[in-house]
Amino acid sequence: MYTTINEDGVLNNYATQPQVYCAEYPAIWEQRNYVIQGAIATMFVTALVLVAFAVS
């Protein structure tokens, strides 16, 4: 932990900063998985809305 002391004797503690890195563009198979997950999520939400309309 990084600590400094100012002229009044007050301690200031600073958290360690994480290493920054650049994100990489997803591969083709990762993009395909995202599309499949989106389709499944869309069907799930649609089913929930239809069930809510049917019950009410």
N, C-alpha and C positions, 0 to 999 in steps of 0.2 A: 504494500500500500504506500502511496506517495503522500508524505506529510510535510507541510511547511509551517513555519512559525513566523508570525508577523512581528512588528516592533513592539506590540503590547503584550506579547507572550501567548497569544491565542493560537491554538493549533487548528489547522485546516487539513482535513483528511480528504484525499481524492481517490476515487475508485480507479482501478486499473482499466484502461480502455481496451476493448477487444480488437483483434486484428481485423482490418477492413479488407474485403476481397470483392472482386467484380463477379456478378452472376454470369453464368454461361447460358447460351440459348439452348433450350431443350432439344434432345435428339428426336428423330422421327418416331421411334417407338414410344418415347415419353409423350409426345404430342398425341399419338393415337390413344394412349391410356387416358389422357386428359379428356379427349372427345368421348370415350366410352364412359368415363365417370360422370361427365356432364349429361349424357343421355340418360343414364340410370337415375341421376338426381332429378332430372326433368320428369321422368316417368313417375318417380316416387312422389314428388310434389303434386303432380297432376292427379295421381290416385288419392292423395290426401284431400285435395279440394273436392273431387267427385264424391268421396265418402262423406265429407262434411255436408255437401248439398243433399245427398241422399238421406242422411240422418235428420236434417232439419226440415 
